[in-house]
Amino acid sequence: MKNNLRCSVIILILLISFFTQGVTYKSYASEVYMGEIHLFSFDFAPRGWAKCEGQLIPIQQNAALYSLIGTTFGGNGTTNFALPDLRTAAVQFENSPQPMCYYIALQGLYPTRP
């Protein structure tokens, strides 16, 4: 009984921290570098991020990111370019209902050279 209560409290704390992080995610996105790739445990793209599924995105709306990765992962280089396809690199844990997916930052700090 005592262990069940302790587990419930821990799960509640984890859920609260997870959902409060989502609320402040906009400020976190401004602290990452554009083009950074992160592994997240949820199945939706937060604001300013996109799943790394090899999809084509327009250069016109993502010119800064295009200047960083170009057509390395595909695209025609005039109207669109492709994001990396990391679907096969997804991580699946034993007790997790869904795999963790890789996401790329579409917004954030533009990396500079030293």
DSSP file (Angstrom, degrees, kcal/mol; ACC not computed):
  #  RESIDUE AA STRUCTURE BP1 BP2  ACC     N-H-->O    O-->H-N    N-H-->O    O-->H-N    TCO  KAPPA ALPHA  PHI   PSI    X-CA   Y-CA   Z-CA
    1    1 A M     >        0   0    0      0, 0.0     4,-1.9     0, 0.0     5,-0.2   0.000 360.0 360.0 360.0 -45.5    0.0    0.0    0.0
    2    2 A K  H  >  +     0   0    0      1,-0.2     4,-2.2     2,-0.2     5,-0.1   0.890 360.0  49.9 -65.8 -39.3    2.8    2.4    1.0
    3    3 A N  H  > S+     0   0    0      2,-0.2     4,-2.6     1,-0.2    -1,-0.2   0.877 108.3  53.1 -66.9 -37.6    4.8    1.6   -2.2
    4    4 A N  H  > S+     0   0    0      2,-0.2     4,-2.2     1,-0.2    -1,-0.2   0.903 110.2  47.6 -63.9 -40.6    1.7    2.1   -4.4
    5    5 A L  H  X S+     0   0    0     -4,-1.9     4,-2.2     2,-0.2    -2,-0.2   0.911 111.6  50.5 -65.9 -42.2    1.2    5.6   -2.9
    6    6 A R  H  X S+     0   0    0     -4,-2.2     4,-2.2     1,-0.2    -2,-0.2   0.915 111.5  48.2 -62.2 -43.5    4.9    6.4   -3.3
    7    7 A C  H  X S+     0   0    0     -4,-2.6     4,-2.5     1,-0.2    -1,-0.2   0.898 110.2  52.1 -63.6 -40.9    4.7    5.3   -7.0
    8    8 A S  H  X S+     0   0    0     -4,-2.2     4,-2.3     1,-0.2    -1,-0.2   0.895 109.4  49.2 -63.1 -40.1    1.6    7.4   -7.6
    9    9 A V  H  X S+     0   0    0     -4,-2.2     4,-2.4     2,-0.2    -1,-0.2   0.913 111.4  49.3 -66.0 -43.0    3.2   10.5   -6.1
   10   10 A I  H  X S+     0   0    0     -4,-2.2     4,-2.4     2,-0.2    -2,-0.2   0.919 111.7  48.5 -63.4 -43.4    6.3   10.0   -8.3
   11   11 A I  H  X S+     0   0    0     -4,-2.5     4,-2.6     1,-0.2    -1,-0.2   0.909 110.7  51.5 -63.0 -41.7    4.1    9.5  -11.4
   12   12 A L  H  X S+     0   0    0     -4,-2.3     4,-2.5     2,-0.2    -2,-0.2   0.911 109.9  49.2 -61.7 -43.1    2.1   12.6  -10.6
   13   13 A I  H  X S+     0   0    0     -4,-2.4     4,-2.5     2,-0.2    -2,-0.2   0.915 111.7  49.3 -63.0 -43.2    5.3   14.7  -10.2
   14   14 A L  H  X S+     0   0    0     -4,-2.4     4,-2.3     2,-0.2    -2,-0.2   0.910 111.5  48.8 -63.2 -42.2    6.6   13.4  -13.5
   15   15 A L  H  X S+     0   0    0     -4,-2.6     4,-2.6     2,-0.2     5,-0.2   0.915 111.3  49.6 -64.2 -42.7    3.4   14.3  -15.3
   16   16 A I  H  X S+     0   0    0     -4,-2.5     4,-2.3     1,-0.2     5,-0.2   0.926 112.3  47.4 -62.9 -43.8    3.3   17.8  -13.8
   17   17 A S  H  X S+     0   0    0     -4,-2.5     4,-1.6     1,-0.2    -1,-0.2   0.888 112.1  50.9 -66.1 -36.7    6.8   18.4  -14.8
   18   18 A F  H  X S+     0   0    0     -4,-2.3     4,-1.3    -5,-0.2    -2,-0.2   0.943 113.9  42.7 -64.2 -47.2    6.2   17.1  -18.3
   19   19 A F  H  X S+     0   0    0     -4,-2.6     4,-1.0     1,-0.2    -2,-0.2   0.827 112.3  52.4 -73.3 -30.4    3.1   19.3  -18.8
   20   20 A T  H  X S+     0   0    0     -4,-2.3     4,-1.3    -5,-0.2    -1,-0.2   0.820 104.6  57.3 -73.9 -28.0    4.6   22.4  -17.3
   21   21 A Q  H  < S+     0   0    0     -4,-1.6    -2,-0.2     1,-0.2    -1,-0.2   0.888 102.5  55.7 -65.1 -37.4    7.6   22.0  -19.7
   22   22 A G  H >< S+     0   0    0     -4,-1.3     3,-0.8     1,-0.2     4,-0.2   0.839 103.5  55.1 -62.6 -32.6    5.2   22.1  -22.6
   23   23 A V  H 3< S+     0   0    0     -4,-1.0     3,-0.4     1,-0.2    -1,-0.2   0.871 114.5  38.3 -68.7 -36.5    3.8   25.5  -21.4
   24   24 A T  T >X S+     0   0    0     -4,-1.3     4,-1.3     1,-0.2     3,-0.7   0.207  82.9 109.6 -99.0  16.0    7.2   27.1  -21.3
   25   25 A Y  H <>  +     0   0    0     -3,-0.8     4,-2.4     1,-0.2    -1,-0.2   0.797  67.2  66.3 -65.2 -28.1    8.5   25.4  -24.5
   26   26 A K  H 3> S+     0   0    0     -3,-0.4     4,-0.9    -4,-0.2    -1,-0.2   0.903 103.3  46.0 -60.6 -40.6    8.4   28.7  -26.5
   27   27 A S  H <4 S+     0   0    0     -3,-0.7     4,-0.3     1,-0.2     3,-0.3   0.854 110.7  53.7 -71.0 -32.9   11.2   30.1  -24.3
   28   28 A Y  H >X S+     0   0    0     -4,-1.3     3,-1.7     1,-0.2     4,-0.5   0.894 102.0  58.7 -66.2 -38.9   13.2   26.9  -24.6
   29   29 A A  H >< S+     0   0    0     -4,-2.4     3,-0.6     1,-0.3    -1,-0.2   0.793 100.8  56.2 -62.7 -27.5   13.0   27.0  -28.4
   30   30 A S  T 3< S+     0   0    0     -4,-0.9    -1,-0.3    -3,-0.3    -2,-0.2   0.592 103.8  55.2 -80.6  -8.2   14.7   30.4  -28.4
   31   31 A E  T <4 S+     0   0    0     -3,-1.7     2,-0.2    -4,-0.3    -1,-0.2   0.477  95.2  79.1-100.8  -4.5   17.6   28.9  -26.5
   32   32 A V  S << S-     0   0    0     -3,-0.6    77,-2.9    -4,-0.5     2,-0.3  -0.628  85.2-107.0 -98.9 161.7   18.4   26.1  -28.9
   33   33 A Y  B >   -a  109   0A   0     75,-0.2     3,-2.1    -2,-0.2    72,-0.3  -0.683  38.0-103.6 -86.3 140.6   20.3   26.4  -32.2
   34   34 A M  T 3  S+     0   0    0     75,-2.9    72,-0.2    -2,-0.3    74,-0.1  -0.403 109.9  27.7 -58.5 133.2   18.4   26.2  -35.4
   35   35 A G  T 3  S+     0   0    0     70,-2.5    -1,-0.3     1,-0.3    71,-0.1   0.347  84.9 142.3  92.5  -6.1   19.0   22.8  -37.0
   36   36 A E    <   -     0   0    0     -3,-2.1    69,-2.4    69,-0.1     2,-0.5  -0.400  42.2-143.2 -64.9 145.3   19.6   21.1  -33.6
   37   37 A I  E     -B  104   0B   0     67,-0.2     2,-0.3    -3,-0.1    67,-0.2  -0.959  21.3-179.7-115.6 129.3   18.2   17.6  -33.5
   38   38 A H  E     -B  103   0B   0     65,-2.6    65,-2.9    -2,-0.5     2,-0.6  -0.909  27.2-127.6-126.5 153.0   16.6   16.3  -30.3
   39   39 A L  E     -B  102   0B   0     -2,-0.3     2,-0.3    63,-0.2    63,-0.2  -0.903  32.0-175.3 -99.6 118.4   15.0   13.0  -29.2
   40   40 A F  E     -B  101   0B   0     61,-2.7    61,-1.9    -2,-0.6    -2,-0.0  -0.850  28.0-138.2-116.6 153.0   11.6   13.6  -27.6
   41   41 A S  S    S+     0   0    0     -2,-0.3     2,-0.3    59,-0.2    57,-0.1   0.237  77.2  80.7 -94.7  13.5    9.3   11.0  -26.0
   42   42 A F  S    S-     0   0    0     59,-0.2    59,-0.4     2,-0.2    -2,-0.2  -0.789  75.8-128.5-118.9 166.0    6.1   12.4  -27.5
   43   43 A D  S    S+     0   0    0     -2,-0.3     2,-0.3    57,-0.1     8,-0.0  -0.095  80.1  74.1-107.4  34.0    4.5   11.9  -30.9
   44   44 A F  S    S-     0   0    0      6,-0.0    -2,-0.2     0, 0.0     6,-0.1  -0.990  79.9-113.2-142.5 151.3    3.8   15.5  -31.9
   45   45 A A        -     0   0    0     -2,-0.3     3,-0.1     4,-0.1    -2,-0.1  -0.734  30.7-135.5 -86.8 121.7    6.0   18.3  -33.0
   46   46 A P    >   -     0   0    0      0, 0.0     3,-2.0     0, 0.0     2,-0.1  -0.230  45.8 -70.2 -65.0 165.2    6.3   21.2  -30.5
   47   47 A R  T 3  S+     0   0    0      1,-0.3     3,-0.1    59,-0.0    60,-0.1  -0.359 125.2  19.2 -58.7 130.9    6.0   24.8  -31.9
   48   48 A G  T 3  S+     0   0    0      1,-0.3    58,-2.7    -3,-0.1    59,-1.3   0.517 111.4  92.0  86.5   5.5    9.2   25.6  -33.9
   49   49 A W  E <   -C  105   0B   0     -3,-2.0     2,-0.3    56,-0.3    -1,-0.3  -0.873  52.9-162.9-128.0 160.0   10.1   21.9  -34.4
   50   50 A A  E     -C  104   0B   0     54,-1.7    54,-2.9    -2,-0.3     2,-0.1  -0.994  30.1-103.5-141.8 146.6    9.5   19.3  -37.1
   51   51 A K  E     -C  103   0B   0     -2,-0.3     2,-1.6    52,-0.2     4,-0.3  -0.399  33.4-119.5 -64.8 144.4    9.8   15.5  -37.1
   52   52 A C        +     0   0    0     50,-2.4    34,-2.6     1,-0.2    50,-0.2  -0.650  67.4 131.1 -86.4  82.2   12.8   14.2  -38.9
   53   53 A E  B    S-D   85   0C   0     -2,-1.6    32,-0.3    32,-0.2    -1,-0.2   0.155  79.9-102.8-121.4  15.7   10.9   12.2  -41.5
   54   54 A G        +     0   0    0     30,-1.6    31,-0.2     1,-0.2    -2,-0.1   0.652  65.8 161.0  74.1  15.1   12.6   13.3  -44.7
   55   55 A Q        -     0   0    0     -4,-0.3    28,-2.1    29,-0.3     2,-0.4  -0.342  41.3-116.3 -72.4 151.2    9.7   15.6  -45.6
   56   56 A L  E     -E   82   0D   0     26,-0.2    26,-0.2    24,-0.1    -1,-0.1  -0.700  32.8-173.5 -84.7 135.3   10.2   18.4  -48.1
   57   57 A I  E     -E   81   0D   0     24,-3.0    24,-2.1    -2,-0.4     2,-0.1  -0.959  30.4 -98.2-128.8 150.8    9.7   21.9  -46.8
   58   58 A P  E  >  -E   80   0D   0      0, 0.0     4,-0.7     0, 0.0    22,-0.3  -0.404  17.7-145.9 -71.7 138.9    9.6   25.2  -48.7
   59   59 A I  T >4 S+     0   0    0     20,-2.1     3,-0.7     1,-0.2     7,-0.2   0.879  95.2  65.3 -66.5 -38.4   12.8   27.3  -48.9
   60   60 A Q  T 34 S+     0   0    0     19,-0.5     3,-0.5     1,-0.3    -1,-0.2   0.863 109.0  36.8 -57.3 -40.0   10.9   30.6  -48.8
   61   61 A Q  T 34 S+     0   0    0      1,-0.2    -1,-0.3    -3,-0.2    -2,-0.2   0.595 127.9  36.6 -87.6 -10.9    9.5   30.0  -45.3
   62   62 A N    <X  +     0   0    0     -3,-0.7     4,-2.3    -4,-0.7    -1,-0.2  -0.239  68.8 140.3-135.3  45.8   12.7   28.4  -44.0
   63   63 A A  H  > S+     0   0    0     -3,-0.5     4,-2.0     1,-0.2     5,-0.1   0.863  72.9  52.2 -62.0 -39.7   15.5   30.3  -45.7
   64   64 A A  H  > S+     0   0    0      2,-0.2     4,-0.7     1,-0.2    -1,-0.2   0.928 111.9  45.1 -66.1 -44.1   17.7   30.4  -42.6
   65   65 A L  H >> S+     0   0    0      1,-0.2     4,-2.3    41,-0.2     3,-0.8   0.891 111.0  54.8 -65.6 -37.7   17.5   26.6  -42.0
   66   66 A Y  H 3X S+     0   0    0     -4,-2.3     4,-2.3     1,-0.3    -1,-0.2   0.872 101.7  58.0 -62.0 -36.3   18.1   26.0  -45.7
   67   67 A S  H 3< S+     0   0    0     -4,-2.0    -1,-0.3     1,-0.2    -2,-0.2   0.747 111.1  44.3 -66.3 -20.9   21.3   28.1  -45.5
   68   68 A L  H << S+     0   0    0     -3,-0.8    -2,-0.2    -4,-0.7    -1,-0.2   0.894 130.5  16.7 -87.9 -45.8   22.5   25.6  -42.9
   69   69 A I  H >< S+     0   0    0     -4,-2.3     3,-1.9     1,-0.2    -3,-0.2   0.645  81.0 179.6-107.9 -16.2   21.6   22.2  -44.3
   70   70 A G  T 3<  -     0   0    0     -4,-2.3     3,-0.3    -5,-0.4    12,-0.2  -0.170  67.5 -31.7  53.7-139.4   21.0   23.0  -48.0
   71   71 A T  T >  S+     0   0    0      1,-0.2     3,-0.9    10,-0.1    -1,-0.2  -0.021  95.9 124.1-102.6  29.1   20.0   19.9  -50.1
   72   72 A T  T <  S+     0   0    0     -3,-1.9    -1,-0.2     1,-0.3    -2,-0.1   0.855  85.1  32.4 -55.3 -37.3   22.1   17.5  -48.0
   73   73 A F  T 3  S-     0   0    0      9,-0.5    -1,-0.3     1,-0.4     2,-0.2   0.341 128.3 -81.6-105.8   4.8   19.0   15.4  -47.4
   74   74 A G    <   +     0   0    0     -3,-0.9     8,-1.9     8,-0.2    -1,-0.4  -0.704  67.7 122.5 125.9-176.3   17.2   16.0  -50.7
   75   75 A G        -     0   0    0      6,-0.3     6,-0.2    -2,-0.2    -1,-0.1  -0.263  69.0 -88.1 102.1 167.2   15.0   18.5  -52.4
   76   76 A N        -     0   0    0      4,-0.2     5,-0.2    -2,-0.1    -1,-0.1   0.616  46.4-133.2 -91.2 -11.6   15.4   20.5  -55.6
   77   77 A G  S    S+     0   0    0      3,-2.1     4,-0.1    -3,-0.1    -6,-0.1   0.399  91.7  70.7  78.7  -4.8   17.3   23.4  -54.1
   78   78 A T  S    S+     0   0    0      2,-0.2    -1,-0.1   -19,-0.0     3,-0.1   0.750 119.5   1.0-109.5 -40.3   15.1   26.0  -55.8
   79   79 A T  S    S+     0   0    0      1,-0.3   -20,-2.1   -20,-0.1   -19,-0.5   0.613 128.8  16.3-120.6 -22.8   11.8   25.8  -54.1
   80   80 A N  E     -E   58   0D   0    -22,-0.3    -3,-2.1   -21,-0.1     2,-0.3  -0.948  49.9-164.6-147.8 166.7   12.2   23.1  -51.4
   81   81 A F  E     -E   57   0D   0    -24,-2.1   -24,-3.0    -2,-0.3     2,-0.3  -0.958  25.8-114.4-147.2 161.6   14.7   21.0  -49.4
   82   82 A A  E     -E   56   0D   0     -8,-1.9    -9,-0.5    -2,-0.3   -26,-0.2  -0.750  14.9-134.9-105.5 146.4   14.4   17.9  -47.3
   83   83 A L        -     0   0    0    -28,-2.1   -31,-0.0    -2,-0.3   -32,-0.0  -0.540  46.0 -82.3 -84.5 160.6   14.8   17.4  -43.6
   84   84 A P        -     0   0    0      0, 0.0   -30,-1.6     0, 0.0     2,-0.8  -0.315  37.6-130.5 -63.1 149.5   16.8   14.4  -42.4
   85   85 A D  B     +D   53   0C   0    -32,-0.3   -32,-0.2   -31,-0.2     3,-0.2  -0.872  41.1 155.6-105.2 101.8   14.9   11.0  -42.3
   86   86 A L    >   +     0   0    0    -34,-2.6     3,-1.0    -2,-0.8    16,-0.2   0.017  32.1 116.5-114.3  25.0   15.6    9.5  -38.9
   87   87 A R  G >  S+     0   0    0      1,-0.3     3,-1.2     2,-0.2    -1,-0.1   0.867  76.9  52.6 -62.7 -36.0   12.5    7.3  -38.6
   88   88 A T  G 3  S+     0   0    0      1,-0.2    -1,-0.3    -3,-0.2    -2,-0.1   0.637 103.5  59.2 -75.7 -11.7   14.6    4.1  -38.5
   89   89 A A  G <  S+     0   0    0     -3,-1.0    -1,-0.2     2,-0.1    -2,-0.2   0.351  76.2 130.3 -95.6   5.3   16.7    5.6  -35.7
   90   90 A A    <   -     0   0    0     -3,-1.2     2,-0.5    -4,-0.2    11,-0.2  -0.261  56.0-128.4 -60.8 147.8   13.7    5.9  -33.3
   91   91 A V  B     -F  100   0E   0      9,-1.3     9,-3.6     7,-0.0     2,-0.5  -0.857  19.2-164.9-104.5 130.6   14.2    4.5  -29.9
   92   92 A Q        -     0   0    0     -2,-0.5     2,-0.2     7,-0.3     3,-0.0  -0.968   5.4-158.1-118.0 121.1   11.6    2.1  -28.4
   93   93 A F    >   -     0   0    0     -2,-0.5     3,-1.0     5,-0.3    -2,-0.0  -0.619  28.4-111.6 -93.2 158.3   11.7    1.3  -24.7
   94   94 A E  T 3  S+     0   0    0      1,-0.3    -1,-0.1    -2,-0.2    -2,-0.0   0.904 113.7  31.2 -55.1 -50.4   10.2   -1.9  -23.2
   95   95 A N  T 3  S+     0   0    0      3,-0.0    -1,-0.3    -3,-0.0     3,-0.0   0.318  95.1 108.5 -96.0   8.4    7.3   -0.2  -21.3
   96   96 A S    <   -     0   0    0     -3,-1.0     4,-0.0     1,-0.1     0, 0.0  -0.715  59.5-149.9 -90.0 133.1    6.7    2.7  -23.7
   97   97 A P  S    S+     0   0    0      0, 0.0    -1,-0.1     0, 0.0    -5,-0.0   0.738  83.2  25.6 -72.2 -21.0    3.6    2.6  -25.9
   98   98 A Q  S    S-     0   0    0    -57,-0.1    -5,-0.3    -7,-0.0     2,-0.1  -0.972  88.3-103.0-140.7 153.4    5.3    4.5  -28.7
   99   99 A P        -     0   0    0      0, 0.0     2,-0.3     0, 0.0    -7,-0.3  -0.381  38.0-107.5 -73.6 155.3    8.9    5.0  -29.8
  100  100 A M  B     -F   91   0E   0     -9,-3.6    -9,-1.3    -2,-0.1     2,-0.3  -0.647  40.8-149.4 -78.1 140.3   10.8    8.2  -29.1
  101  101 A C  E     -B   40   0B   0    -61,-1.9   -61,-2.7   -59,-0.4     2,-0.4  -0.802   9.9-118.3-116.9 154.5   11.2   10.3  -32.2
  102  102 A Y  E     -B   39   0B   0     -2,-0.3   -50,-2.4   -63,-0.2     2,-0.3  -0.732  29.7-171.2 -90.5 139.1   13.8   12.7  -33.5
  103  103 A Y  E     -BC  38  51B   0    -65,-2.9   -65,-2.6    -2,-0.4     2,-0.4  -0.951  12.6-143.5-129.2 148.3   12.9   16.4  -34.1
  104  104 A I  E     -BC  37  50B   0    -54,-2.9   -54,-1.7    -2,-0.3     2,-0.6  -0.921  23.1-117.9-113.9 139.2   14.8   19.2  -35.7
  105  105 A A  E     - C   0  49B   0    -69,-2.4   -70,-2.5    -2,-0.4   -56,-0.3  -0.637  25.5-177.5 -77.2 118.0   14.6   22.9  -34.6
  106  106 A L  S    S+     0   0    0    -58,-2.7     2,-0.3    -2,-0.6   -41,-0.2   0.678  73.8  35.2 -85.1 -20.6   13.2   25.0  -37.3
  107  107 A Q  S    S+     0   0    0    -59,-1.3     2,-0.3   -74,-0.1   -72,-0.2  -0.832  79.8  82.7-127.9 164.8   13.6   28.2  -35.2
  108  108 A G  S    S-     0   0    0     -2,-0.3   -75,-0.2   -74,-0.1     2,-0.2  -0.903  79.1 -14.4 138.0-164.3   16.2   29.3  -32.7
  109  109 A L  B     -a   33   0A   0    -77,-2.9   -75,-2.9    -2,-0.3   -78,-0.0  -0.494  63.0-124.1 -73.3 137.5   19.6   30.9  -32.6
  110  110 A Y        -     0   0    0     -2,-0.2    -1,-0.1   -77,-0.2   -75,-0.1  -0.739  31.4-120.0 -83.1 122.6   21.5   31.0  -35.8
  111  111 A P        -     0   0    0      0, 0.0     2,-0.3     0, 0.0    -1,-0.1  -0.346  29.6-158.1 -65.3 140.5   24.9   29.2  -35.3
  112  112 A T        -     0   0    0     -2,-0.0    -3,-0.0     2,-0.0     0, 0.0  -0.822  16.8-114.3-116.4 158.1   27.9   31.4  -36.0
  113  113 A R              0   0    0     -2,-0.3     0, 0.0     1,-0.1     0, 0.0  -0.671 360.0 360.0 -89.0 145.9   31.4   30.5  -36.8
  114  114 A P              0   0    0      0, 0.0    -1,-0.1     0, 0.0    -2,-0.0   0.499 360.0 360.0 -70.7 360.0   34.2   31.3  -34.3
